C-alpha cells in the first residue's frame, strides 16, 4: 500500500489526536499476554530467569537475527557460564568466543560491564535501570529489556519490533526514533505494564512485531490487537511506521594475501581504531580508488610487514556486509618478496600460525570462510599457482 497523501495524513492525524477516547491499554495488554503465552517461540533464553543469560541474549540479538544468534549463544555460555567467569576472562578469549557474530564492540563492552559489576556490585547485576545505564555499552533499550525481562521491573524496552507495533496501534505519523514519539511509546508501554507482568509485556511486543506485525505485509487477521489498532482501522498498517533515512550502502573491494611457511599461515592483528580491531586476519586491506589488487597488496606488505607481498592466483572470492559496507573480498596465494631486508623480522602484531591455532583466536567471519576454502582445497605447487594478477 502506498503512503497516504500529505493532506490525507494531516486529516487522519487530526481525527486521531482529537479523539476523546484514550487508548484501551488494559484490554490490549491482556490480549497481548494471552497471545504471547500461546504463540511465543521456544528460544533458549526464554527457558531461564538468570539475568546474566538473558543479558547475553539481548547483547547478541542487537542487529543480529535470532536463528544466527542461537548457536553463538550456546557456545558463549559453554565457555562463560557465569558473569564471574566472563569478568575474569582475558579479552582475547572473549573475542574468540564471539568470533563470527560480528559487531565486536558489543563483546568488548559486555566484557567491560561484567568486570564493572564484579568490582562495583559484588557480582550482582543491578535491577535498577539507572544503575544499569552506568555500565559500559548499556543504553536505554538494553537496560529496559534486562530490568523488565529478568527482574519484572516496569521499564520500557523499545526495539524495532516493539516500536513498530506501538506506532501502528496509535497510527503515529512521526519518525519513531524522534524523542517525542519515543516518550509517547514508552508511556503506552508503562500503561500496559500496570496491568500485567512487565516480562511478558516486553517479550510479547517484540514477538508480535517479529511474527505478526512485520515491516511488510503485516498479518492483521492473526493479530490479537487488531481491534485496538488505529492504523488497521484507517487502512494504514502497511504505510506505518514512516520510513527513516538510512545511510546508503557502500560497495568496497578488498584483497588479502595467503602467505605460507610450511603448514603455517601469516596473520596480522588489527590495530586499535581499525575496522575489526583486535581480530587476527590475513594481511590485506580495502583497495583504494583505481588501485588494483597487486598494487594494494604490495602497499599492505610495506605498511604492515616491511616486506613486499607478491600475489599470485586467486584462491577465493567472497562477499560480506559490515554495517553499511558491502565488501567483495578476494584472497590471493602470495609470497614475500626477495631479497630480505637486512635485520628484518616480523612485526609484533604479525605471527605464523597453524589453522587450528587461528580458529582458537579472535577472527572475523571472512577469515573463517577463507580457512574453510583452504582446508577443503588440496594445495597445488606454488609454481603452478603464481600467475600474475591485475597491477
Rosetta blueprint (number, residue, H / E / L):
1 X L
2 X L
3 X L
4 X L
5 X L
6 X H
7 X H
8 X H
9 X H
10 X H
11 X H
12 X H
13 X H
14 X H
15 X H
16 X H
17 X H
18 X L
19 X L
20 X L
21 X L
22 X L
23 X L
24 X L
25 X H
26 X H
27 X H
28 X H
29 X H
30 X H
31 X H
32 X H
33 X H
34 X H
35 X H
36 X H
37 X H
38 X H
39 X H
40 X L
41 X L
42 X L
43 X L
44 X H
45 X H
46 X H
47 X L
48 X L
49 X L
50 X L
51 X H
52 X H
53 X H
54 X H
55 X H
56 X H
57 X H
58 X H
59 X H
60 X H
61 X H
62 X L
63 X L
64 X L
65 X L
66 X H
67 X H
68 X H
69 X H
70 X H
71 X H
72 X H
73 X H
74 X H
75 X H
76 X H
77 X H
78 X H
79 X H
80 X L
81 X L
82 X L
83 X H
84 X H
85 X H
86 X H
87 X H
88 X L
89 X L
90 X L
91 X H
92 X H
93 X H
94 X H
95 X H
96 X H
97 X H
98 X H
99 X L
100 X L
101 X L
102 X L
103 X L
104 X L
105 X H
106 X H
107 X H
108 X H
109 X H
110 X H
111 X H
112 X H
113 X H
114 X H
115 X H
116 X H
117 X H
118 X H
119 X H
120 X H
121 X L
122 X L
123 X L
124 X L
125 X L
126 X L
127 X L
128 X L
129 X H
130 X H
131 X H
132 X H
133 X L
134 X L
135 X L
136 X L
137 X L
138 X L
139 X L
140 X H
141 X H
142 X H
143 X H
144 X H
145 X H
146 X H
147 X H
148 X H
149 X H
150 X H
151 X H
152 X L
153 X L
154 X L
155 X L
156 X L
157 X L
158 X L
159 X L
160 X H
161 X H
162 X H
163 X H
164 X H
165 X H
166 X H
167 X H
168 X H
169 X H
170 X H
171 X L
172 X L
173 X L
174 X L
175 X L
176 X L
177 X L
178 X L
179 X H
180 X H
181 X H
182 X H
183 X H
184 X H
185 X H
186 X H
187 X H
188 X H
189 X H
190 X H
191 X H
192 X H
193 X H
194 X L
195 X L
196 X L
197 X L
198 X H
199 X H
200 X H
201 X H
202 X H
203 X H
204 X H
205 X H
206 X H
207 X H
208 X H
209 X H
210 X H
211 X H
212 X L
213 X L
214 X L
215 X L
216 X L
217 X L
218 X L
219 X L
220 X H
221 X H
222 X H
223 X L
224 X L
225 X L
226 X L
227 X L
228 X L
229 X L
230 X H
231 X H
232 X H
233 X H
234 X L
235 X L
236 X L
237 X L
238 X L
239 X L
240 X L
241 X L
242 X L
243 X L
244 X L
245 X L
246 X L
247 X L
248 X L
249 X L
250 X E
251 X E
252 X E
253 X E
254 X E
255 X E
256 X E
257 X E
258 X E
259 X E
260 X E
261 X E
262 X L
263 X L
264 X E
265 X E
266 X E
267 X E
268 X E
269 X E
270 X L
271 X L
272 X L
273 X L
274 X L
275 X L
276 X L
277 X L
278 X L
279 X L
280 X E
281 X E
282 X E
283 X L
284 X E
285 X E
286 X E
287 X L
288 X L
289 X L
290 X L
291 X L
292 X L
293 X H
294 X H
295 X H
296 X H
297 X H
298 X H
299 X H
300 X H
301 X H
302 X H
303 X H
304 X H
305 X H
306 X L
307 X L
308 X L
309 X E
310 X E
311 X E
312 X E
313 X E
314 X E
315 X E
316 X E
317 X E
318 X E
319 X E
320 X E
321 X E
322 X E
323 X L
324 X L
325 X E
326 X E
327 X E
328 X E
329 X E
330 X E
331 X E
332 X E
333 X E
334 X E
335 X E
336 X E
337 X L
338 X L
339 X L
340 X L
341 X L
342 X L
343 X L
344 X L
345 X L
346 X L
347 X L
348 X L
349 X L
350 X E
351 X E
352 X E
353 X E
354 X L
355 X H
356 X H
357 X H
358 X H
359 X H
360 X H
361 X L
362 X L
363 X L
364 X L
365 X H
366 X H
367 X H
368 X H
369 X H
370 X H
371 X H
372 X H
373 X H
374 X H
375 X H
376 X H
377 X L
378 X L
379 X L
380 X L
381 X L
382 X H
383 X H
384 X H
385 X H
386 X L
387 X L
388 X L
389 X L
390 X L
391 X L
